[in-house]
Amino acid sequence: MLFQFITDYLKHRFTAKSRHGTHSPFVYQLADEVIYDFNEKSEYKNIELQRKKLYNDDSIITVTDLGAGSHLNKNRTKKVSQIAKNALKSPRLAQLIYRLSRHTNPKITIELGTCLGITSAYLSKASPEAEIITIEGCPQTAAVAKKNFNELDLNNIELHVGNFDLILPDIIAGQATLDLVYIDGNHRKDATLNYFKWCLPKVTENSLLIFDDIYWSEGMKEAWEEIKNHPDVTVTVDLFWIGLVYFRKGQAKEHFKLKF
C-alpha cells in the first residue's frame, strides 16, 4: 500500500501544473491568492504552539476507530504525542485549509474528523464569525480536542462525538445551505460517496467540499473519480493530499491537478 501511495505521489508530481499552467481564471486566482500564499499569518502562531504541546504530551488514551484506520499504527492505546505526530495535518496543509476557509467565507463549516482539534482550530480562526461544527468518532480523542479549544479560547466550535453516519444527516438537515464541508475521516469508498451525496441537496454555487486523503487507497481513488464525474460538479482541484470540489454554475466542467 505504501509503495502504491509513493507511486501515485510521483505520478502526480510529474503531471500536475503550477498556477502558470492553469488557464481557468477562477482556478488561477485560487492558486495565486490562496493555495500558494505561503506568507505567515498571525493566527498561525498560537495554534502551532498548541501543536508543539501535543507533540510532548505523553498521556495515554484509548482510540476508538470507526473509519479505515491508520496505515502506520493499528494499536488502540496510544500516546497523545504519537497521535499528534502521525495523524495531525501538517502545518503547511492545515494552513492551506485555513486559507481556503477564508476565501470561501462560510457562515457554517462542517468538519468530519476532529482528531486532536488542530485543523478545527485553523477553521475557527479562519472564520471567527462562522459556526464550526466538527464530528469526532473517538470520545477520548474528542476530549483532548475540547481541551485544546478551551486553551486556545475558541468559542465558535460545536463538537459532536459519535458515528458520522448517524450524526451527519441530522446536521445537514438542520442547514439551509452548506458553505464549507471538510471530510477527513472514515476513508472508505462507500462512506465517502455517501457523505458527498448527503451534501448535494444543500450545496450552492459558492459551496466548497474538501476531501482529504484522496489517494489513501484504491477505494478512495475510485470515490474521487466518481465525485469528479458527478454532473453537479463543475470544477475540481486535485492537490494530491486533498481534493477541492466546486459547483460553480455556468462554468464548463474542468478538472485540475496542481502541485502543492
ABEGO torsion letter per residue (X at the ends): XAAAAAAAAAAAAAABBBAAABABAAAAAAAAAAAABABBBAAAAAAAAAAAAAAABABBBBBBBABAEBAABABABBBAAAAAAAABBBAAAAAAAAAAAAAAGBABBBBBGAEAGAAAAAAAAABAABBBBBBBABAAAAAAAAAAAAAAGBAABBBBBEBAAAAAAAAAAABABBABBBBBEGBBAAAAAAAAAAAAAABBAABBBBBBGAAABAAAAAAAAAAAABAABABBBBAGABBBBBABBGBBBBBBBBBX
